[in-house]
């Protein structure tokens, strides 16, 4: 029986030999492995099969996903390419891109081996699919982010790292939500919400809204802070109003506890020295869902604010109505944060 030491030595030797292989040699090995996989078509009992499949959306990108009969969760090769913004009918662009200079050097040998040898399995419609473990996508994204931070990516490859950052952040958000739901026994009750959160509220294109905030909303804020509105017809307001809107409108919107606000900030980042943005945040909300939810929430805030005598009473009443809106671990001082969030 082979000892652990022997296995370690053999593994080290294999990694060393793999590192010396040329791109052409690796390609030939991958082709040989592909031929071996295709040979399994004559023996379907040896090939893993999908027990279920579906479409996972990250933003507006649909990814074909599968659960195999051996419990592995896979993303199709085509889906891996699409996730990183690569145009590829069959997904081969993903394999080619991952072996290019700057990217290949930052990938662990075992990951490269898996990339060059995708999992071949039978789909539900008896077609044959190449795919990768979902963990491989995260490992690839981590490697791309590191490569960008270390300056190893060509300017034409930077978009891959930006897409990778979006994927990692999105998966992290969904992961912690799923863990909490599992801990409180709320699993599967919101299975569609996890996917819909990416696209149901956030529009891909900037929408043209003339004036989404009613005048009564700003009148309420002036009254809460004891300020006099010099020109009721003016659309200009004190700069701290922007933070008020971020805190009491966008942070609790749809009970997302800042999730939607973060996505809006990504779509519409601060680009000016004074902290201003090119567009208003509400211009990135969808007409079907996002704007409607915003309007409903605005009138709830107006109702609470109009019944309050001052800022302190308003905040107490607001957090009673929206307890999930209390920031984690701290209270915000809106007068010390002058960012424009309208």
N, C-alpha and C positions, 0 to 999 in steps of 0.2 A: 504494500500500500504506500502511495506517495506521501512523503512527509510534508508538513506545513512549510518547512524551510525550503524544500525542493520546489514547492509550488511558488513560494515568494521569489526564488531565484529565477524560475521559469517566467513568472510574470514580469519581473524586472527586465529580463532578457528580451521578452516580447515587446515591451514598451520601447526599449532601446532600438530594436530592429525597426519598429514602426516609425520611430522618429527619423530614421535614415531613409525611409522610402521616399521616392520622388512622387510627384503628383500623378504621373502616368502610372506608376506601379500601384499606388493606392486605388486608382481608377480601375485597373485590371482586376485587382482583388475584389473590389466592390461588384464588378460585372460578373465575376465567377460566383460570388455569393448570390447575386440575383438569379443566375442560371440555376443554382442549386434550389433557390426558393421556388422558381417556376417548375422545377422537376417535381416538386411536391404536389403539383396539380394532379398527378397520376395517382396520388395516395391522399385523398381528401381527409382521411381519418387522422392524419398527422398534422393537419393545418388547423390553427385556431379559428374559431368562428365568432362573429358578432352576435351577442344575445339581444342587444338593443342599440339603437343609434338615434342621433338627433342633431340639431344645429345650435351651436353656442355662438351668441353674438357678442363681440367686443366692439363697442361703438357701432358702426354700420358694417362691420366685417363679419360675415357668416362663416363659421368654422364647422366642418363635418366632424362629429365626435362619435365614439363608439365605446361600448363596454363588451369585452370579450367573455367567452365561456370560462376563461381562467381568471376572471375578475380584473384583468388589466383594463385601464382606461386609456384610450388612444385618441389622438388627433390625426386626421388624414395628412398625408404628405402635402397634398394641395392646400390643406388648411394651414399647415406650418408656414408655407410660402405666403399665403394671404395674410396671416397674422402679422407678419413683418413688413407688409406692404409690397411684396414682390409679385410681379405679374408672371404667372405661370399656369398653363392649362393643367398640367399634370403634377406640378410641384417640384420638378427637377431644378428649378431656379434656386430653391432652398438649399439643395445639396451642393450646387455649384458655388453659391455665395458663401457658404460656411467654410469652404476650403480655400478661399482667396486670402491673399497676403493681408496681414493686419488682424483678420478675424481668426484664421486657422491657428495662429501662434498662441492665442489665448484660450483655446479649447482643450480640456483634458483629453488624453488619448482615448479613454473609454467612451467619452461622449462623441468624439470623431468617429469611432468605430460604429457606434449606434446610428449616427447620422448617415454613414455610408451603407449601412445595412438595415433599412427600415423593416418593420414587422409586417410580414405578408399574411393576410387573413381573408377569410370569406365573409362578405357582407350579407346582410339580411336578404337581399335580392339575388343571392348566389353569384354576385360579381366578386372580383378579387381586388383587394385594396391594399395599398402600402400606407403604413401609419407609424406614428411615434408615440411613446408614452407621454402623458401630459407633463410629467416631471422634466422631460427633455426640453420642452418649450421654455420652462422657467430657467433651466440651466443655461440654455442658449441666450436668453434675455440677460441673465446676470453677466455672462461673458461679454456680451455686446456693450453693456453699460460700463464695465471695467475698461474695455478697450477704448471707449470714447474718453473716459476720464484720464486715461494714460496717454492719449493722443496718438493711438495706433490706428485709427480709422482714417481712410481717405475721405475727403470732403463729400464725395459721392456716396459714402457709406454711413454718414452720420445719421441719416434719416432712420436707419435700422435701429440705432441705439435709442433714438427718441421714441420710436414705436415700442421698443422693448420696455422703456420706463413706464409708458402708459399701461402696458400689459401687466407688469409687476405690481404697480400701484392698484390697478383695478382688481387683480386677483387677491391682493392683500386685504382690500376692503371687503370683498365678498367672503373671503375666508374667515375673517373675524366675525362677520355677521352670522355665517353658518355655524361657527363654533358656539356662539352665544345662544343661537336658536336651539342647537342640540342640547346645550346645558339646561335650558329651561323647558325642554320638551316641546319645542315649536318647530320641529323638523318637517319639511315638505309642505307646510301650510303656506309658505311664501315662495315656492320653488320658481315660479315665473317672475316674481318681483326682482329676484337677483339679476336676471338677465335684462328685464325691462328698464331697470334703473339707469342703464347706460344710455338708452336711446329714447325713452318715452318722454323725458322732460327736456332733453337737450337737442336743439336743432342743429343740423350740419351747416346750414347757411344762416347768415345774419338776417333776421326778420326786421321789417320796417314798421316800427310802432311809433306813432307820433307822440303820444303822451299817455303812458300806461299808468302813471300814478295820479290819482284824483287829487284835486286841490285840498279836499278835506283832510287828506293824509298829512300834508305839510302844515296845514293850519293846526292840527292836533299836536305836532312836534313843537311848533312855536309856543303853543299854550303850555305844554308840559315844562318847558324850560324858561317860561316867563319872558320870552323874546317878542319884540314887536316886528311884525312883517311890514317892511317899508313899502314894498310895491307888490300887492296881491297878484298882479298879472305877470310878474317876473318869474322865470324858471330857474333863476339863480338862488341858491340857499347857502347857509353856513356850511363849511366843509365837513364838520363833524356829523351832519345829517347822513352822509354816506356810510359812516360806521354804524349809526343807528339802524339803517336799512339792512346792513349786513348781519347785525346782531339779532334784530327782531323780525326780519322778513326772510332773508335767504338762508340763514343758519337753520331755523326750524322748519323750513318749507317742506311740506309733505312728510313731516316727522323724520327727515333724513339726517338730522343731527350733523349738519355741515357737509354731508356727502354731495349734495347737489351743488352747494356753494363751491366746493373744491373743483368740481367738473367745470363749472362756469368760469372760475378763475383760470383754468387751463385753456379754455377756449378763448378767453378775453383777458390776457395778462396785462399788467401795468407796463406801459411803454414810455411814459413821460416822467421827467424828473420830479414833478410835483406829486406823483402817485396816481396820475390819471390814466384812463384806458381809452382805447380807440372807440369802443362802443359802450352802450349801456348793457348791463348784465341781462336784463329781461329780453333783449333782442335775440338772445340765444335760446330762449324757451320755445318749445313747440306750441303752435296754435291750438292743437287738439287737446293737450294735457297740461303742459307747463304753464301757459298763460292763464288758463282757467283756474288752476290751483293757486297761482299767484294772486289773482283777483280775489278769490275767496279768502285767502289768508290776509290780504291787505284790509279787507273790510272787517275782519275779526279784530285786527290790531287797532283799526280806527275806533271800533266799538269800545274796546278796553281802554284806549287812551282818552276817548271823549268822556268816559265816566270817572276818570281819575283826576284828583286835585293837582297832583304834581308828579314829577319823575319817579319818586320813591314809591308812591302808591301804584303808579302804572306798572313798575317792574314787579312788584309783589303780585299784582293781579295777573300780569302776563305769565309769570312762572307757575302760578297756580293752574292756569289754563294750558300751558305748554311746559310741563315739568322736564320733558326730555331736552328742552332748549338750553338748560343750564350748562354752561361750558364745563368741560372736564377739569377739575382741580383748581379752578380759579374763577374770579369774577372779572369782567372786563371794565375798564374805565374808558368810556367812549370819548370823553373830552381829551384824552391823551393820545388817541389814535385818530388821525385826521384823514385816513384813507377814504377815497371816493368810491363808494360801493353802489351807486345808483345805476 
